[in-house]
Amino acid sequence: LEVVIKILEVVDKIPEVIVKIPKVVVKIPEVVDKIIEVIIKIPKVVDKILEVVIKIPEVVDKLLEVVIKILEVVDKIPEVIVKIPKVVVKIPEVVDKIPEAIKTAENVTKIQEEVVRIL
């Protein structure tokens, strides 16, 4: 009896399944379309990957250039450090010359005034 009841339940479901079959069949072309779209896109994706792979050496080259420049700058640091004391030593000399420069400027102004007066 249990088996007969199960068989009847299954037979009861058959119309539902039959009703769903056309819906599934209608969706098949959509699914096929999607699959075709994905297949069509594969070469584009492969192209993009190749573009990136091709650019890798360029990027590595640029990085090497940057590293080389950094090393050049680092190389110059000791030269700059050596020059700092020379610059510091000259500062008082420059400061000492400021009053002279001011006097010279005043003299030039006086000469200009004199020339203007004579003319």
MARFI-135577 format. One record per residue: residue number from 1; residue in one letter; chain; x, y, z of N, C-alpha, C in turn. Coordinates in steps of 0.02 Angstrom, whole numbers. Example, Ala and Ser with C-alpha at 12.3 -4.5 7.8 and 13.67 -1.06 7.14 Angstrom:
residues 2
+-----+--------+--------+--------+--------+--------+--------+--------+--------+--------+--------+--------+
| num | residu | chaine |    n_x |    n_y |    n_z |   ca_x |   ca_y |   ca_z |    c_x |    c_y |    c_z |
+-----+--------+--------+--------+--------+--------+--------+--------+--------+--------+--------+--------+
|   1 |      A |      A |    660 |   -284 |    390 |    615 |   -225 |    390 |    660 |   -165 |    390 |
|   2 |      S |      A |    642 |   -112 |    354 |    684 |    -53 |    357 |    645 |      2 |    394 |
+-----+--------+--------+--------+--------+--------+--------+--------+--------+--------+--------+--------+
This chain:
residues 119
+-----+--------+--------+--------+--------+--------+--------+--------+--------+--------+--------+--------+
| num | residu | chaine |    n_x |    n_y |    n_z |   ca_x |   ca_y |   ca_z |    c_x |    c_y |    c_z |
+-----+--------+--------+--------+--------+--------+--------+--------+--------+--------+--------+--------+
|   1 |      L |      A |     41 |    -60 |      0 |      0 |      0 |      0 |     43 |     63 |      0 |
|   2 |      E |      A |     96 |     62 |     40 |    141 |    120 |     42 |    169 |    134 |    -27 |
|   3 |      V |      A |    189 |     82 |    -61 |    218 |     89 |   -128 |    166 |    118 |   -175 |
|   4 |      V |      A |    105 |     95 |   -171 |     51 |    119 |   -214 |     39 |    194 |   -200 |
|   5 |      I |      A |     41 |    212 |   -135 |     30 |    283 |   -117 |     87 |    325 |   -146 |
|   6 |      K |      A |    149 |    302 |   -142 |    206 |    339 |   -170 |    198 |    346 |   -245 |
|   7 |      I |      A |    179 |    292 |   -278 |    171 |    294 |   -351 |    117 |    346 |   -368 |
|   8 |      L |      A |     63 |    348 |   -331 |      9 |    395 |   -344 |     34 |    467 |   -334 |
|   9 |      E |      A |     75 |    477 |   -281 |    103 |    544 |   -269 |    145 |    566 |   -329 |
|  10 |      V |      A |    185 |    521 |   -354 |    229 |    536 |   -411 |    185 |    551 |   -472 |
|  11 |      V |      A |    136 |    510 |   -484 |     90 |    519 |   -541 |     55 |    587 |   -534 |
|  12 |      D |      A |     38 |    606 |   -474 |      7 |    672 |   -461 |     52 |    729 |   -483 |
|  13 |      K |      A |    117 |    721 |   -474 |    166 |    774 |   -490 |    179 |    778 |   -565 |
|  14 |      I |      A |    165 |    727 |   -602 |    180 |    726 |   -674 |    152 |    786 |   -711 |
|  15 |      P |      A |     89 |    806 |   -701 |     63 |    865 |   -737 |    104 |    928 |   -722 |
|  16 |      E |      A |    125 |    937 |   -657 |    166 |    995 |   -639 |    232 |    995 |   -679 |
|  17 |      V |      A |    262 |    937 |   -682 |    325 |    931 |   -718 |    314 |    946 |   -792 |
|  18 |      I |      A |    261 |    919 |   -820 |    246 |    930 |   -891 |    235 |   1004 |   -904 |
|  19 |      V |      A |    202 |   1040 |   -858 |    190 |   1112 |   -866 |    258 |   1149 |   -865 |
|  20 |      K |      A |    306 |   1126 |   -825 |    370 |   1160 |   -819 |    416 |   1148 |   -879 |
|  21 |      I |      A |    407 |   1094 |   -915 |    451 |   1077 |   -970 |    454 |   1133 |  -1022 |
|  22 |      P |      A |    398 |   1161 |  -1045 |    403 |   1215 |  -1096 |    444 |   1275 |  -1070 |
|  23 |      K |      A |    436 |   1292 |  -1005 |    473 |   1349 |   -977 |    549 |   1335 |   -982 |
|  24 |      V |      A |    567 |   1274 |   -967 |    638 |   1256 |   -970 |    662 |   1257 |  -1042 |
|  25 |      V |      A |    622 |   1231 |  -1086 |    640 |   1228 |  -1157 |    648 |   1300 |  -1185 |
|  26 |      V |      A |    604 |   1345 |  -1163 |    607 |   1415 |  -1186 |    672 |   1447 |  -1162 |
|  27 |      K |      A |    696 |   1428 |  -1104 |    757 |   1459 |  -1075 |    821 |   1432 |  -1107 |
|  28 |      I |      A |    818 |   1376 |  -1139 |    878 |   1345 |  -1168 |    913 |   1394 |  -1216 |
|  29 |      P |      A |    878 |   1426 |  -1264 |    914 |   1472 |  -1308 |    948 |   1529 |  -1270 |
|  30 |      E |      A |    916 |   1555 |  -1217 |    946 |   1608 |  -1176 |   1012 |   1584 |  -1147 |
|  31 |      V |      A |   1010 |   1525 |  -1120 |   1070 |   1496 |  -1088 |   1124 |   1487 |  -1142 |
|  32 |      V |      A |   1104 |   1462 |  -1200 |   1152 |   1452 |  -1255 |   1181 |   1519 |  -1275 |
|  33 |      D |      A |   1139 |   1571 |  -1280 |   1162 |   1639 |  -1296 |   1214 |   1663 |  -1246 |
|  34 |      K |      A |   1201 |   1653 |  -1182 |   1247 |   1675 |  -1130 |   1314 |   1638 |  -1137 |
|  35 |      I |      A |   1310 |   1573 |  -1150 |   1371 |   1534 |  -1159 |   1411 |   1561 |  -1218 |
|  36 |      I |      A |   1377 |   1577 |  -1273 |   1409 |   1603 |  -1333 |   1442 |   1671 |  -1317 |
|  37 |      E |      A |   1406 |   1714 |  -1279 |   1434 |   1779 |  -1259 |   1500 |   1770 |  -1221 |
|  38 |      V |      A |   1499 |   1723 |  -1175 |   1558 |   1710 |  -1134 |   1615 |   1685 |  -1179 |
|  39 |      I |      A |   1599 |   1640 |  -1224 |   1650 |   1612 |  -1270 |   1679 |   1668 |  -1314 |
|  40 |      I |      A |   1636 |   1713 |  -1337 |   1658 |   1770 |  -1379 |   1705 |   1815 |  -1339 |
|  41 |      K |      A |   1692 |   1823 |  -1275 |   1732 |   1869 |  -1233 |   1800 |   1840 |  -1216 |
|  42 |      I |      A |   1808 |   1775 |  -1220 |   1871 |   1743 |  -1201 |   1931 |   1773 |  -1237 |
|  43 |      P |      A |   1929 |   1781 |  -1305 |   1988 |   1810 |  -1338 |   2004 |   1881 |  -1313 |
|  44 |      K |      A |   1951 |   1921 |  -1298 |   1962 |   1989 |  -1273 |   2000 |   1986 |  -1206 |
|  45 |      V |      A |   1978 |   1940 |  -1163 |   2010 |   1933 |  -1098 |   2083 |   1911 |  -1107 |
|  46 |      V |      A |   2093 |   1864 |  -1152 |   2161 |   1839 |  -1166 |   2203 |   1897 |  -1192 |
|  47 |      D |      A |   2175 |   1939 |  -1237 |   2210 |   1997 |  -1263 |   2231 |   2044 |  -1207 |
|  48 |      K |      A |   2185 |   2058 |  -1160 |   2199 |   2103 |  -1104 |   2256 |   2074 |  -1062 |
|  49 |      I |      A |   2252 |   2009 |  -1050 |   2305 |   1976 |  -1010 |   2372 |   1984 |  -1046 |
|  50 |      L |      A |   2372 |   1974 |  -1111 |   2434 |   1980 |  -1151 |   2460 |   2052 |  -1147 |
|  51 |      E |      A |   2415 |   2101 |  -1153 |   2435 |   2172 |  -1148 |   2472 |   2184 |  -1082 |
|  52 |      V |      A |   2443 |   2158 |  -1028 |   2472 |   2168 |   -962 |   2540 |   2133 |   -959 |
|  53 |      V |      A |   2544 |   2072 |   -984 |   2607 |   2035 |   -983 |   2660 |   2071 |  -1024 |
|  54 |      I |      A |   2639 |   2100 |  -1081 |   2686 |   2137 |  -1124 |   2711 |   2199 |  -1087 |
|  55 |      K |      A |   2669 |   2231 |  -1047 |   2689 |   2292 |  -1012 |   2735 |   2279 |   -952 |
|  56 |      I |      A |   2735 |   2218 |   -927 |   2775 |   2202 |   -868 |   2849 |   2221 |   -878 |
|  57 |      P |      A |   2881 |   2202 |   -934 |   2951 |   2221 |   -942 |   2961 |   2297 |   -942 |
|  58 |      E |      A |   2913 |   2334 |   -973 |   2917 |   2408 |   -973 |   2917 |   2434 |   -902 |
|  59 |      V |      A |   2871 |   2408 |   -861 |   2865 |   2430 |   -791 |   2930 |   2413 |   -754 |
|  60 |      V |      A |   2956 |   2354 |   -766 |   3018 |   2333 |   -733 |   3075 |   2381 |   -754 |
|  61 |      D |      A |   3077 |   2398 |   -819 |   3128 |   2446 |   -844 |   3122 |   2512 |   -807 |
|  62 |      K |      A |   3060 |   2538 |   -801 |   3050 |   2602 |   -767 |   3073 |   2598 |   -695 |
|  63 |      L |      A |   3056 |   2542 |   -662 |   3077 |   2533 |   -592 |   3153 |   2534 |   -587 |
|  64 |      L |      A |   3186 |   2501 |   -635 |   3260 |   2500 |   -635 |   3287 |   2570 |   -643 |
|  65 |      E |      A |   3256 |   2609 |   -689 |   3277 |   2679 |   -699 |   3272 |   2717 |   -634 |
|  66 |      V |      A |   3216 |   2708 |   -599 |   3205 |   2744 |   -536 |   3257 |   2724 |   -485 |
|  67 |      V |      A |   3270 |   2659 |   -480 |   3320 |   2634 |   -432 |   3389 |   2663 |   -448 |
|  68 |      I |      A |   3406 |   2665 |   -514 |   3470 |   2693 |   -535 |   3475 |   2766 |   -515 |
|  69 |      K |      A |   3421 |   2805 |   -525 |   3420 |   2876 |   -507 |   3430 |   2884 |   -432 |
|  70 |      I |      A |   3394 |   2842 |   -394 |   3400 |   2845 |   -320 |   3472 |   2833 |   -300 |
|  71 |      L |      A |   3504 |   2783 |   -331 |   3574 |   2767 |   -315 |   3619 |   2826 |   -332 |
|  72 |      E |      A |   3605 |   2859 |   -389 |   3645 |   2917 |   -409 |   3640 |   2972 |   -356 |
|  73 |      V |      A |   3578 |   2983 |   -332 |   3567 |   3035 |   -281 |   3603 |   3016 |   -217 |
|  74 |      V |      A |   3597 |   2953 |   -197 |   3630 |   2929 |   -136 |   3706 |   2937 |   -143 |
|  75 |      D |      A |   3733 |   2925 |   -203 |   3805 |   2933 |   -216 |   3826 |   3006 |   -203 |
|  76 |      K |      A |   3783 |   3054 |   -220 |   3801 |   3126 |   -213 |   3797 |   3150 |   -141 |
|  77 |      I |      A |   3761 |   3114 |    -99 |   3751 |   3137 |    -29 |   3818 |   3151 |      5 |
|  78 |      P |      A |   3868 |   3106 |      1 |   3932 |   3122 |     35 |   3963 |   3187 |      9 |
|  79 |      E |      A |   3959 |   3199 |    -57 |   3986 |   3262 |    -86 |   3952 |   3322 |    -54 |
|  80 |      V |      A |   3886 |   3318 |    -48 |   3848 |   3374 |    -19 |   3868 |   3383 |     54 |
|  81 |      I |      A |   3874 |   3328 |     91 |   3893 |   3332 |    162 |   3961 |   3365 |    169 |
|  82 |      V |      A |   4008 |   3348 |    124 |   4075 |   3377 |    126 |   4071 |   3453 |    114 |
|  83 |      K |      A |   4026 |   3475 |     70 |   4021 |   3546 |     53 |   3988 |   3588 |    107 |
|  84 |      I |      A |   3948 |   3557 |    150 |   3911 |   3594 |    202 |   3958 |   3636 |    246 |
|  85 |      P |      A |   4012 |   3607 |    273 |   4055 |   3649 |    316 |   4084 |   3709 |    279 |
|  86 |      K |      A |   4102 |   3700 |    214 |   4129 |   3755 |    174 |   4078 |   3812 |    170 |
|  87 |      V |      A |   4015 |   3793 |    159 |   3962 |   3843 |    154 |   3953 |   3878 |    222 |
|  88 |      V |      A |   3952 |   3839 |    275 |   3943 |   3866 |    343 |   3999 |   3915 |    359 |
|  89 |      V |      A |   4061 |   3899 |    339 |   4119 |   3942 |    352 |   4111 |   4008 |    314 |
|  90 |      K |      A |   4082 |   4006 |    254 |   4076 |   4067 |    213 |   4020 |   4113 |    237 |
|  91 |      I |      A |   3973 |   4088 |    275 |   3915 |   4129 |    297 |   3940 |   4193 |    333 |
|  92 |      P |      A |   3985 |   4188 |    383 |   4007 |   4250 |    417 |   4040 |   4299 |    368 |
|  93 |      E |      A |   4078 |   4272 |    319 |   4110 |   4315 |    269 |   4057 |   4356 |    232 |
|  94 |      V |      A |   4004 |   4321 |    211 |   3950 |   4353 |    174 |   3916 |   4406 |    219 |
|  95 |      V |      A |   3903 |   4388 |    281 |   3871 |   4434 |    328 |   3915 |   4496 |    338 |
|  96 |      D |      A |   3982 |   4484 |    343 |   4030 |   4539 |    352 |   4028 |   4587 |    293 |
|  97 |      K |      A |   4015 |   4562 |    233 |   4016 |   4604 |    173 |   3952 |   4644 |    163 |
|  98 |      I |      A |   3900 |   4628 |    200 |   3836 |   4663 |    191 |   3844 |   4738 |    202 |
|  99 |      P |      A |   3876 |   4761 |    257 |   3883 |   4834 |    266 |   3920 |   4867 |    208 |
| 100 |      E |      A |   3973 |   4833 |    183 |   4011 |   4859 |    125 |   3964 |   4867 |     65 |
| 101 |      A |      A |   3923 |   4817 |     53 |   3877 |   4818 |     -4 |   3828 |   4877 |      4 |
| 102 |      I |      A |   3805 |   4887 |     65 |   3758 |   4943 |     78 |   3793 |   5009 |     62 |
| 103 |      K |      A |   3857 |   5017 |     86 |   3895 |   5079 |     73 |   3904 |   5090 |     -2 |
| 104 |      T |      A |   3920 |   5034 |    -38 |   3930 |   5039 |   -110 |   3865 |   5062 |   -143 |
| 105 |      A |      A |   3809 |   5035 |   -122 |   3744 |   5053 |   -150 |   3731 |   5127 |   -136 |
| 106 |      E |      A |   3748 |   5150 |    -76 |   3738 |   5221 |    -59 |   3782 |   5265 |   -103 |
| 107 |      N |      A |   3845 |   5243 |   -115 |   3891 |   5281 |   -158 |   3864 |   5285 |   -229 |
| 108 |      V |      A |   3839 |   5229 |   -254 |   3811 |   5227 |   -322 |   3753 |   5277 |   -326 |
| 109 |      T |      A |   3711 |   5276 |   -275 |   3653 |   5322 |   -274 |   3678 |   5394 |   -275 |
| 110 |      K |      A |   3731 |   5409 |   -235 |   3758 |   5478 |   -233 |   3785 |   5497 |   -301 |
| 111 |      I |      A |   3821 |   5450 |   -334 |   3850 |   5464 |   -400 |   3793 |   5478 |   -450 |
| 112 |      Q |      A |   3740 |   5438 |   -446 |   3684 |   5448 |   -492 |   3652 |   5517 |   -481 |
| 113 |      E |      A |   3644 |   5535 |   -416 |   3615 |   5600 |   -400 |   3659 |   5656 |   -428 |
| 114 |      E |      A |   3725 |   5647 |   -421 |   3774 |   5696 |   -445 |   3768 |   5704 |   -520 |
| 115 |      V |      A |   3764 |   5647 |   -555 |   3759 |   5647 |   -629 |   3695 |   5682 |   -649 |
| 116 |      V |      A |   3641 |   5667 |   -615 |   3577 |   5698 |   -631 |   3581 |   5774 |   -620 |
| 117 |      R |      A |   3615 |   5795 |   -566 |   3621 |   5866 |   -550 |   3663 |   5902 |   -603 |
| 118 |      I |      A |   3717 |   5868 |   -625 |   3761 |   5899 |   -676 |   3724 |   5906 |   -742 |
| 119 |      L |      A |   3685 |   5854 |   -761 |   3649 |   5857 |   -824 |   3593 |   5907 |   -819 |
+-----+--------+--------+--------+--------+--------+--------+--------+--------+--------+--------+--------+
